[in-house]
Amino acid sequence: MTTNNRPTEPPGSRPVLAHPHVARLLLGTLVGRLPNGMAPVAILLLVTDQGGSLSLGGSLCALYGLASAVGQPLLGRMVDRRGQTLATSTAVILTSMCLVLLPVIDAAAQPGVAAGLVALAGLSTPPLEASLRALWPHVLPDPERQRAALALDTGTQGLIYVAGPPLVAALVAVTGPGAAMTVTAVLGLIGAVIVLTASPSRNWTPVPVPGSGAFGPLRHRGLLLLFVALTGAGFALGAMNVWAVAMADRYEVGLLSGLIPAALSTGSLVGGLLYGRRTWPGCVTTQLTIAAAAFAAGWLPLMTGSGPIAATAFTALPGLFLTALITSAFLTVNGLAPVGTTTEAYAWLIASIGTGQAAGTALAGALATQPFSCSALPAAGAVTCLAVLVGARRKIALPSAVRRGRHRRVPVHAARP
């Protein structure tokens, strides 16, 4: 990407959604990613409806999430080398076929076949989120517009996990789990078509860089440390989901298992709107560190043993800073990723968060019977994120041209090692 020398447009002078293609790309990505929030619930309900155990259903859900985290960087590399149209269309067709075939088999009687379909569906989850982040510099050349779009994009991602599970529950109640799985696959197809037929996606072309190496963006030590740090943030989110279920069981208020994650998502959406509406002082690295510190501090009130109402309200606090943390991380990736590896680098960041979520869910599940330990896990993950970022501050600092707000692509040898 070349440096944009036009004057920076004030962030509040024109709504980001008023720019051409922005609303369409956001809507298409949200619809296309709804299966991420719907498929795990649909798989669990389908397996139990077929007579399978909750253990089998939970294992298949975990397999889907892990396979998706593994597949994103691989598909991101395909996008960087072959373009968005070929890689994403192939992926969405494959994952949709797997989801449609799941109701056809009996998971309880054929767990191996079911596991194979679920793993393939996860591995081929289309990299819509990473691809969208790669499009923003082309759709919005102004750096402040890019930051605002990233903030809006990140803040609305939580809607996938707020709207997805209730939508599946409603579909299962009306049409059954098989039809719910089919609708999940169709929504993924529709969203991908909306994005892939938009001119920014159709016209996006990869930058050929010979000899990029097998490790791609991972060969940049600063990016590697950034990915490790964001694993801690994902750990906090995964532990929070289990803690919400534990709170629901403890107080015998089933709604808490959904209300607490919804409070975090609401805080994230509000924080995204606030973060994107104005220019904030300091370089991107400083904003990243401050956001991580505020995100970590936001989890501390949850360790006071608050009741259900206070706990739900407190969970919105870290959400307020989650968007700023993730947005600053993506801006850092944009400034440090070696030429020709941007989509893969974005996908690694997304996979890092997803891997952290899986680890947080697993450990919190093991400690669910110990209220204090379970409530302390989100803070522990967030503090780990902050500690890694502080230790890696010099390695993740952006080149001077990017720190001034011009998101010029910098060759890997010019970035800080």
Contacts in CASP RR format, 6 or more apart in sequence:
PFRMAT RR
TARGET T0000
AUTHOR 0000-0000-0000
METHOD contacts of the structure
MODEL  1
MTTNNRPTEPPGSRPVLAHPHVARLLLGTLVGRLPNGMAPVAILLLVTDQ
GGSLSLGGSLCALYGLASAVGQPLLGRMVDRRGQTLATSTAVILTSMCLV
LLPVIDAAAQPGVAAGLVALAGLSTPPLEASLRALWPHVLPDPERQRAAL
ALDTGTQGLIYVAGPPLVAALVAVTGPGAAMTVTAVLGLIGAVIVLTASP
SRNWTPVPVPGSGAFGPLRHRGLLLLFVALTGAGFALGAMNVWAVAMADR
YEVGLLSGLIPAALSTGSLVGGLLYGRRTWPGCVTTQLTIAAAAFAAGWL
PLMTGSGPIAATAFTALPGLFLTALITSAFLTVNGLAPVGTTTEAYAWLI
ASIGTGQAAGTALAGALATQPFSCSALPAAGAVTCLAVLVGARRKIALPS
AVRRGRHRRVPVHAARP
1 137 0 8 1.000
1 138 0 8 1.000
1 407 0 8 1.000
1 408 0 8 1.000
1 409 0 8 1.000
2 408 0 8 1.000
3 401 0 8 1.000
3 406 0 8 1.000
3 408 0 8 1.000
4 141 0 8 1.000
4 142 0 8 1.000
4 143 0 8 1.000
4 406 0 8 1.000
6 141 0 8 1.000
6 142 0 8 1.000
8 142 0 8 1.000
8 143 0 8 1.000
8 144 0 8 1.000
8 405 0 8 1.000
9 142 0 8 1.000
9 144 0 8 1.000
9 145 0 8 1.000
10 144 0 8 1.000
11 144 0 8 1.000
11 145 0 8 1.000
11 147 0 8 1.000
11 148 0 8 1.000
11 276 0 8 1.000
11 277 0 8 1.000
11 278 0 8 1.000
11 279 0 8 1.000
12 277 0 8 1.000
12 278 0 8 1.000
16 22 0 8 1.000
16 140 0 8 1.000
16 145 0 8 1.000
16 148 0 8 1.000
16 149 0 8 1.000
16 152 0 8 1.000
17 23 0 8 1.000
17 26 0 8 1.000
17 152 0 8 1.000
19 139 0 8 1.000
19 140 0 8 1.000
19 145 0 8 1.000
20 139 0 8 1.000
21 139 0 8 1.000
21 198 0 8 1.000
21 199 0 8 1.000
21 200 0 8 1.000
22 139 0 8 1.000
22 140 0 8 1.000
22 149 0 8 1.000
24 194 0 8 1.000
24 195 0 8 1.000
24 198 0 8 1.000
25 132 0 8 1.000
25 135 0 8 1.000
25 139 0 8 1.000
25 195 0 8 1.000
25 198 0 8 1.000
25 200 0 8 1.000
25 201 0 8 1.000
26 132 0 8 1.000
26 152 0 8 1.000
26 153 0 8 1.000
26 156 0 8 1.000
27 194 0 8 1.000
28 128 0 8 1.000
28 190 0 8 1.000
28 191 0 8 1.000
28 192 0 8 1.000
28 194 0 8 1.000
28 195 0 8 1.000
29 128 0 8 1.000
29 129 0 8 1.000
29 132 0 8 1.000
29 153 0 8 1.000
29 191 0 8 1.000
29 195 0 8 1.000
30 156 0 8 1.000
30 157 0 8 1.000
30 159 0 8 1.000
30 160 0 8 1.000
31 187 0 8 1.000
31 188 0 8 1.000
31 190 0 8 1.000
31 191 0 8 1.000
31 194 0 8 1.000
32 92 0 8 1.000
32 126 0 8 1.000
32 128 0 8 1.000
32 187 0 8 1.000
32 188 0 8 1.000
32 189 0 8 1.000
32 190 0 8 1.000
32 191 0 8 1.000
32 192 0 8 1.000
32 194 0 8 1.000
32 195 0 8 1.000
33 128 0 8 1.000
33 129 0 8 1.000
33 157 0 8 1.000
33 160 0 8 1.000
33 188 0 8 1.000
34 160 0 8 1.000
34 163 0 8 1.000
34 164 0 8 1.000
34 167 0 8 1.000
34 184 0 8 1.000
34 187 0 8 1.000
34 188 0 8 1.000
35 95 0 8 1.000
35 99 0 8 1.000
35 125 0 8 1.000
35 184 0 8 1.000
35 185 0 8 1.000
35 187 0 8 1.000
35 188 0 8 1.000
36 68 0 8 1.000
36 125 0 8 1.000
36 160 0 8 1.000
36 161 0 8 1.000
37 160 0 8 1.000
37 161 0 8 1.000
37 164 0 8 1.000
37 165 0 8 1.000
38 164 0 8 1.000
38 165 0 8 1.000
38 167 0 8 1.000
38 168 0 8 1.000
38 180 0 8 1.000
38 184 0 8 1.000
38 187 0 8 1.000
39 64 0 8 1.000
39 99 0 8 1.000
39 121 0 8 1.000
39 181 0 8 1.000
39 184 0 8 1.000
40 61 0 8 1.000
40 64 0 8 1.000
40 65 0 8 1.000
41 164 0 8 1.000
41 165 0 8 1.000
41 168 0 8 1.000
41 169 0 8 1.000
42 99 0 8 1.000
42 168 0 8 1.000
42 172 0 8 1.000
42 177 0 8 1.000
42 178 0 8 1.000
42 180 0 8 1.000
42 181 0 8 1.000
42 184 0 8 1.000
43 57 0 8 1.000
43 58 0 8 1.000
43 60 0 8 1.000
43 61 0 8 1.000
43 64 0 8 1.000
43 102 0 8 1.000
43 118 0 8 1.000
43 181 0 8 1.000
44 54 0 8 1.000
44 57 0 8 1.000
44 58 0 8 1.000
44 60 0 8 1.000
44 61 0 8 1.000
45 168 0 8 1.000
45 169 0 8 1.000
45 172 0 8 1.000
45 177 0 8 1.000
45 180 0 8 1.000
46 102 0 8 1.000
46 103 0 8 1.000
46 107 0 8 1.000
46 177 0 8 1.000
46 178 0 8 1.000
46 180 0 8 1.000
46 181 0 8 1.000
47 53 0 8 1.000
47 56 0 8 1.000
47 57 0 8 1.000
47 58 0 8 1.000
47 60 0 8 1.000
47 107 0 8 1.000
47 108 0 8 1.000
47 114 0 8 1.000
48 54 0 8 1.000
48 57 0 8 1.000
49 172 0 8 1.000
49 176 0 8 1.000
49 177 0 8 1.000
49 178 0 8 1.000
50 106 0 8 1.000
50 107 0 8 1.000
50 108 0 8 1.000
51 108 0 8 1.000
52 107 0 8 1.000
52 108 0 8 1.000
53 108 0 8 1.000
56 107 0 8 1.000
56 108 0 8 1.000
56 111 0 8 1.000
57 107 0 8 1.000
59 115 0 8 1.000
60 107 0 8 1.000
60 114 0 8 1.000
60 115 0 8 1.000
60 118 0 8 1.000
62 358 0 8 1.000
63 115 0 8 1.000
63 118 0 8 1.000
63 119 0 8 1.000
64 118 0 8 1.000
64 119 0 8 1.000
64 121 0 8 1.000
64 122 0 8 1.000
65 122 0 8 1.000
65 354 0 8 1.000
65 358 0 8 1.000
66 355 0 8 1.000
66 358 0 8 1.000
67 118 0 8 1.000
67 119 0 8 1.000
67 120 0 8 1.000
67 121 0 8 1.000
67 122 0 8 1.000
67 123 0 8 1.000
67 125 0 8 1.000
68 122 0 8 1.000
68 123 0 8 1.000
68 125 0 8 1.000
69 351 0 8 1.000
69 354 0 8 1.000
69 355 0 8 1.000
69 358 0 8 1.000
70 123 0 8 1.000
70 351 0 8 1.000
71 122 0 8 1.000
71 123 0 8 1.000
71 124 0 8 1.000
71 125 0 8 1.000
71 347 0 8 1.000
71 351 0 8 1.000
72 125 0 8 1.000
72 127 0 8 1.000
72 130 0 8 1.000
72 347 0 8 1.000
72 348 0 8 1.000
72 350 0 8 1.000
72 351 0 8 1.000
73 344 0 8 1.000
73 347 0 8 1.000
73 348 0 8 1.000
73 351 0 8 1.000
74 123 0 8 1.000
75 87 0 8 1.000
75 88 0 8 1.000
75 91 0 8 1.000
75 124 0 8 1.000
75 125 0 8 1.000
75 126 0 8 1.000
75 127 0 8 1.000
75 347 0 8 1.000
76 87 0 8 1.000
76 127 0 8 1.000
76 130 0 8 1.000
76 131 0 8 1.000
76 343 0 8 1.000
76 344 0 8 1.000
76 346 0 8 1.000
76 347 0 8 1.000
77 216 0 8 1.000
77 341 0 8 1.000
77 343 0 8 1.000
77 344 0 8 1.000
77 347 0 8 1.000
78 86 0 8 1.000
78 87 0 8 1.000
79 87 0 8 1.000
79 88 0 8 1.000
79 127 0 8 1.000
79 130 0 8 1.000
79 131 0 8 1.000
79 134 0 8 1.000
79 206 0 8 1.000
79 343 0 8 1.000
79 344 0 8 1.000
80 206 0 8 1.000
80 207 0 8 1.000
80 340 0 8 1.000
80 341 0 8 1.000
80 342 0 8 1.000
80 343 0 8 1.000
80 344 0 8 1.000
81 206 0 8 1.000
82 206 0 8 1.000
83 204 0 8 1.000
83 205 0 8 1.000
83 206 0 8 1.000
84 131 0 8 1.000
84 134 0 8 1.000
84 196 0 8 1.000
84 201 0 8 1.000
84 204 0 8 1.000
85 196 0 8 1.000
85 201 0 8 1.000
85 202 0 8 1.000
87 127 0 8 1.000
88 126 0 8 1.000
88 127 0 8 1.000
88 128 0 8 1.000
88 131 0 8 1.000
88 192 0 8 1.000
88 195 0 8 1.000
88 196 0 8 1.000
88 201 0 8 1.000
89 192 0 8 1.000
89 196 0 8 1.000
90 124 0 8 1.000
91 124 0 8 1.000
91 125 0 8 1.000
91 126 0 8 1.000
91 127 0 8 1.000
92 124 0 8 1.000
92 126 0 8 1.000
92 188 0 8 1.000
92 189 0 8 1.000
92 192 0 8 1.000
93 189 0 8 1.000
94 120 0 8 1.000
94 121 0 8 1.000
94 124 0 8 1.000
95 120 0 8 1.000
95 121 0 8 1.000
95 122 0 8 1.000
95 124 0 8 1.000
95 125 0 8 1.000
95 126 0 8 1.000
95 185 0 8 1.000
96 185 0 8 1.000
96 186 0 8 1.000
96 188 0 8 1.000
96 189 0 8 1.000
97 185 0 8 1.000
98 117 0 8 1.000
98 118 0 8 1.000
98 120 0 8 1.000
98 121 0 8 1.000
98 122 0 8 1.000
98 124 0 8 1.000
99 121 0 8 1.000
99 181 0 8 1.000
99 182 0 8 1.000
99 184 0 8 1.000
99 185 0 8 1.000
100 181 0 8 1.000
100 182 0 8 1.000
100 185 0 8 1.000
101 117 0 8 1.000
102 114 0 8 1.000
102 117 0 8 1.000
102 118 0 8 1.000
102 121 0 8 1.000
102 178 0 8 1.000
102 181 0 8 1.000
103 177 0 8 1.000
103 178 0 8 1.000
103 181 0 8 1.000
103 182 0 8 1.000
105 113 0 8 1.000
105 114 0 8 1.000
105 117 0 8 1.000
107 114 0 8 1.000
126 188 0 8 1.000
126 192 0 8 1.000
127 343 0 8 1.000
127 347 0 8 1.000
128 191 0 8 1.000
128 192 0 8 1.000
128 195 0 8 1.000
129 157 0 8 1.000
129 346 0 8 1.000
129 350 0 8 1.000
130 343 0 8 1.000
130 344 0 8 1.000
130 346 0 8 1.000
130 347 0 8 1.000
130 350 0 8 1.000
131 195 0 8 1.000
131 201 0 8 1.000
131 343 0 8 1.000
132 153 0 8 1.000
132 195 0 8 1.000
133 150 0 8 1.000
133 153 0 8 1.000
133 330 0 8 1.000
133 334 0 8 1.000
133 343 0 8 1.000
133 346 0 8 1.000
134 204 0 8 1.000
134 342 0 8 1.000
134 343 0 8 1.000
134 346 0 8 1.000
135 200 0 8 1.000
135 201 0 8 1.000
135 204 0 8 1.000
136 146 0 8 1.000
136 149 0 8 1.000
136 150 0 8 1.000
136 153 0 8 1.000
137 146 0 8 1.000
137 334 0 8 1.000
137 407 0 8 1.000
138 200 0 8 1.000
138 204 0 8 1.000
139 149 0 8 1.000
139 200 0 8 1.000
140 146 0 8 1.000
140 149 0 8 1.000
143 405 0 8 1.000
143 406 0 8 1.000
143 407 0 8 1.000
144 279 0 8 1.000
144 405 0 8 1.000
146 331 0 8 1.000
146 407 0 8 1.000
147 276 0 8 1.000
147 327 0 8 1.000
147 331 0 8 1.000
148 276 0 8 1.000
148 277 0 8 1.000
150 327 0 8 1.000
150 330 0 8 1.000
150 331 0 8 1.000
151 271 0 8 1.000
151 272 0 8 1.000
151 273 0 8 1.000
151 275 0 8 1.000
151 276 0 8 1.000
151 323 0 8 1.000
151 324 0 8 1.000
151 327 0 8 1.000
152 272 0 8 1.000
152 273 0 8 1.000
152 276 0 8 1.000
154 268 0 8 1.000
154 272 0 8 1.000
154 322 0 8 1.000
154 323 0 8 1.000
154 326 0 8 1.000
154 327 0 8 1.000
154 330 0 8 1.000
155 268 0 8 1.000
155 269 0 8 1.000
155 271 0 8 1.000
155 272 0 8 1.000
155 273 0 8 1.000
155 322 0 8 1.000
155 323 0 8 1.000
156 269 0 8 1.000
157 268 0 8 1.000
158 265 0 8 1.000
158 268 0 8 1.000
158 269 0 8 1.000
159 265 0 8 1.000
159 269 0 8 1.000
161 261 0 8 1.000
161 265 0 8 1.000
162 261 0 8 1.000
162 262 0 8 1.000
162 265 0 8 1.000
165 258 0 8 1.000
168 180 0 8 1.000
168 184 0 8 1.000
171 179 0 8 1.000
171 180 0 8 1.000
171 183 0 8 1.000
172 180 0 8 1.000
175 183 0 8 1.000
195 201 0 8 1.000
196 202 0 8 1.000
206 340 0 8 1.000
207 339 0 8 1.000
207 340 0 8 1.000
208 340 0 8 1.000
209 338 0 8 1.000
209 339 0 8 1.000
209 340 0 8 1.000
209 341 0 8 1.000
212 338 0 8 1.000
212 340 0 8 1.000
212 341 0 8 1.000
213 219 0 8 1.000
216 338 0 8 1.000
216 341 0 8 1.000
216 344 0 8 1.000
217 223 0 8 1.000
217 333 0 8 1.000
217 337 0 8 1.000
217 338 0 8 1.000
217 341 0 8 1.000
217 344 0 8 1.000
217 345 0 8 1.000
217 348 0 8 1.000
218 224 0 8 1.000
218 227 0 8 1.000
218 348 0 8 1.000
219 338 0 8 1.000
219 412 0 8 1.000
220 336 0 8 1.000
220 337 0 8 1.000
220 338 0 8 1.000
220 412 0 8 1.000
220 415 0 8 1.000
220 417 0 8 1.000
221 395 0 8 1.000
221 417 0 8 1.000
222 336 0 8 1.000
222 392 0 8 1.000
222 395 0 8 1.000
222 396 0 8 1.000
222 416 0 8 1.000
222 417 0 8 1.000
223 333 0 8 1.000
223 336 0 8 1.000
223 337 0 8 1.000
223 345 0 8 1.000
223 348 0 8 1.000
223 396 0 8 1.000
225 388 0 8 1.000
225 391 0 8 1.000
225 392 0 8 1.000
225 395 0 8 1.000
225 396 0 8 1.000
226 329 0 8 1.000
226 332 0 8 1.000
226 333 0 8 1.000
226 336 0 8 1.000
226 349 0 8 1.000
226 389 0 8 1.000
226 392 0 8 1.000
226 396 0 8 1.000
227 348 0 8 1.000
227 349 0 8 1.000
227 352 0 8 1.000
228 352 0 8 1.000
228 388 0 8 1.000
229 292 0 8 1.000
229 384 0 8 1.000
229 385 0 8 1.000
229 386 0 8 1.000
229 388 0 8 1.000
229 389 0 8 1.000
229 392 0 8 1.000
230 326 0 8 1.000
230 329 0 8 1.000
230 349 0 8 1.000
230 352 0 8 1.000
230 353 0 8 1.000
230 385 0 8 1.000
231 352 0 8 1.000
231 353 0 8 1.000
231 355 0 8 1.000
231 356 0 8 1.000
231 359 0 8 1.000
231 385 0 8 1.000
232 356 0 8 1.000
232 381 0 8 1.000
232 382 0 8 1.000
232 384 0 8 1.000
232 385 0 8 1.000
232 388 0 8 1.000
233 292 0 8 1.000
233 295 0 8 1.000
233 322 0 8 1.000
233 325 0 8 1.000
233 326 0 8 1.000
233 353 0 8 1.000
233 356 0 8 1.000
233 381 0 8 1.000
233 382 0 8 1.000
233 385 0 8 1.000
234 352 0 8 1.000
234 353 0 8 1.000
234 354 0 8 1.000
234 355 0 8 1.000
234 356 0 8 1.000
234 357 0 8 1.000
234 360 0 8 1.000
234 381 0 8 1.000
235 356 0 8 1.000
235 357 0 8 1.000
235 359 0 8 1.000
235 360 0 8 1.000
235 363 0 8 1.000
235 377 0 8 1.000
235 378 0 8 1.000
235 380 0 8 1.000
235 381 0 8 1.000
235 384 0 8 1.000
236 295 0 8 1.000
236 299 0 8 1.000
236 318 0 8 1.000
236 360 0 8 1.000
236 377 0 8 1.000
236 378 0 8 1.000
236 379 0 8 1.000
236 380 0 8 1.000
236 381 0 8 1.000
236 382 0 8 1.000
236 385 0 8 1.000
237 264 0 8 1.000
237 353 0 8 1.000
237 356 0 8 1.000
237 357 0 8 1.000
237 378 0 8 1.000
238 356 0 8 1.000
238 357 0 8 1.000
238 358 0 8 1.000
238 360 0 8 1.000
238 361 0 8 1.000
238 364 0 8 1.000
238 378 0 8 1.000
239 360 0 8 1.000
239 361 0 8 1.000
239 363 0 8 1.000
239 364 0 8 1.000
239 374 0 8 1.000
239 377 0 8 1.000
239 378 0 8 1.000
239 380 0 8 1.000
239 381 0 8 1.000
240 260 0 8 1.000
240 261 0 8 1.000
240 264 0 8 1.000
240 315 0 8 1.000
240 378 0 8 1.000
241 261 0 8 1.000
241 357 0 8 1.000
241 361 0 8 1.000
241 364 0 8 1.000
242 360 0 8 1.000
242 361 0 8 1.000
242 364 0 8 1.000
242 365 0 8 1.000
242 368 0 8 1.000
242 374 0 8 1.000
243 260 0 8 1.000
243 302 0 8 1.000
243 364 0 8 1.000
243 368 0 8 1.000
243 374 0 8 1.000
243 375 0 8 1.000
243 377 0 8 1.000
243 378 0 8 1.000
244 256 0 8 1.000
244 257 0 8 1.000
244 258 0 8 1.000
244 259 0 8 1.000
244 260 0 8 1.000
244 261 0 8 1.000
244 315 0 8 1.000
245 257 0 8 1.000
245 368 0 8 1.000
246 364 0 8 1.000
246 368 0 8 1.000
246 371 0 8 1.000
246 374 0 8 1.000
247 253 0 8 1.000
247 256 0 8 1.000
247 257 0 8 1.000
247 260 0 8 1.000
247 308 0 8 1.000
247 311 0 8 1.000
248 254 0 8 1.000
248 255 0 8 1.000
248 256 0 8 1.000
248 257 0 8 1.000
248 258 0 8 1.000
250 371 0 8 1.000
251 307 0 8 1.000
251 308 0 8 1.000
253 308 0 8 1.000
256 308 0 8 1.000
256 311 0 8 1.000
256 312 0 8 1.000
259 312 0 8 1.000
260 311 0 8 1.000
260 312 0 8 1.000
260 315 0 8 1.000
261 315 0 8 1.000
263 312 0 8 1.000
263 313 0 8 1.000
263 315 0 8 1.000
263 316 0 8 1.000
264 315 0 8 1.000
264 316 0 8 1.000
264 318 0 8 1.000
264 319 0 8 1.000
264 322 0 8 1.000
265 319 0 8 1.000
266 316 0 8 1.000
267 316 0 8 1.000
267 319 0 8 1.000
267 320 0 8 1.000
267 322 0 8 1.000
268 319 0 8 1.000
268 320 0 8 1.000
268 322 0 8 1.000
268 323 0 8 1.000
269 323 0 8 1.000
270 316 0 8 1.000
270 320 0 8 1.000
271 319 0 8 1.000
271 320 0 8 1.000
271 321 0 8 1.000
271 322 0 8 1.000
271 323 0 8 1.000
271 324 0 8 1.000
272 323 0 8 1.000
272 324 0 8 1.000
272 327 0 8 1.000
274 320 0 8 1.000
275 323 0 8 1.000
275 324 0 8 1.000
275 327 0 8 1.000
280 287 0 8 1.000
283 397 0 8 1.000
283 398 0 8 1.000
283 403 0 8 1.000
284 328 0 8 1.000
284 331 0 8 1.000
284 332 0 8 1.000
284 398 0 8 1.000
284 402 0 8 1.000
284 403 0 8 1.000
285 332 0 8 1.000
285 393 0 8 1.000
285 396 0 8 1.000
285 397 0 8 1.000
285 398 0 8 1.000
285 403 0 8 1.000
287 324 0 8 1.000
287 328 0 8 1.000
288 325 0 8 1.000
288 328 0 8 1.000
288 329 0 8 1.000
288 332 0 8 1.000
288 389 0 8 1.000
288 396 0 8 1.000
289 386 0 8 1.000
289 389 0 8 1.000
289 390 0 8 1.000
289 393 0 8 1.000
291 321 0 8 1.000
291 324 0 8 1.000
291 325 0 8 1.000
291 328 0 8 1.000
292 325 0 8 1.000
292 382 0 8 1.000
292 385 0 8 1.000
292 386 0 8 1.000
292 389 0 8 1.000
293 386 0 8 1.000
294 320 0 8 1.000
294 321 0 8 1.000
294 324 0 8 1.000
295 318 0 8 1.000
295 319 0 8 1.000
295 321 0 8 1.000
295 322 0 8 1.000
295 325 0 8 1.000
295 382 0 8 1.000
295 385 0 8 1.000
295 386 0 8 1.000
296 318 0 8 1.000
296 379 0 8 1.000
296 381 0 8 1.000
296 382 0 8 1.000
296 383 0 8 1.000
296 385 0 8 1.000
296 386 0 8 1.000
298 314 0 8 1.000
298 317 0 8 1.000
298 318 0 8 1.000
298 321 0 8 1.000
298 379 0 8 1.000
298 382 0 8 1.000
299 317 0 8 1.000
299 318 0 8 1.000
299 378 0 8 1.000
299 379 0 8 1.000
299 382 0 8 1.000
300 379 0 8 1.000
301 310 0 8 1.000
301 314 0 8 1.000
301 317 0 8 1.000
302 311 0 8 1.000
302 314 0 8 1.000
302 315 0 8 1.000
302 375 0 8 1.000
302 378 0 8 1.000
302 379 0 8 1.000
303 372 0 8 1.000
303 375 0 8 1.000
303 376 0 8 1.000
303 379 0 8 1.000
305 311 0 8 1.000
305 371 0 8 1.000
305 372 0 8 1.000
305 375 0 8 1.000
306 314 0 8 1.000
318 378 0 8 1.000
318 382 0 8 1.000
325 385 0 8 1.000
326 353 0 8 1.000
329 349 0 8 1.000
330 346 0 8 1.000
330 349 0 8 1.000
331 407 0 8 1.000
332 396 0 8 1.000
332 398 0 8 1.000
333 342 0 8 1.000
333 345 0 8 1.000
333 346 0 8 1.000
333 349 0 8 1.000
334 342 0 8 1.000
334 402 0 8 1.000
334 407 0 8 1.000
335 398 0 8 1.000
335 399 0 8 1.000
335 402 0 8 1.000
335 407 0 8 1.000
335 409 0 8 1.000
335 410 0 8 1.000
335 415 0 8 1.000
336 345 0 8 1.000
336 396 0 8 1.000
336 398 0 8 1.000
336 410 0 8 1.000
336 415 0 8 1.000
336 416 0 8 1.000
337 344 0 8 1.000
337 345 0 8 1.000
337 346 0 8 1.000
338 345 0 8 1.000
338 411 0 8 1.000
338 412 0 8 1.000
338 415 0 8 1.000
339 409 0 8 1.000
339 410 0 8 1.000
339 411 0 8 1.000
339 412 0 8 1.000
342 409 0 8 1.000
360 377 0 8 1.000
360 381 0 8 1.000
363 377 0 8 1.000
364 374 0 8 1.000
364 377 0 8 1.000
365 374 0 8 1.000
367 373 0 8 1.000
367 374 0 8 1.000
367 377 0 8 1.000
368 374 0 8 1.000
389 396 0 8 1.000
394 416 0 8 1.000
395 416 0 8 1.000
395 417 0 8 1.000
396 416 0 8 1.000
397 403 0 8 1.000
397 416 0 8 1.000
399 410 0 8 1.000
399 414 0 8 1.000
399 415 0 8 1.000
399 416 0 8 1.000
401 408 0 8 1.000
401 410 0 8 1.000
402 408 0 8 1.000
402 410 0 8 1.000
END
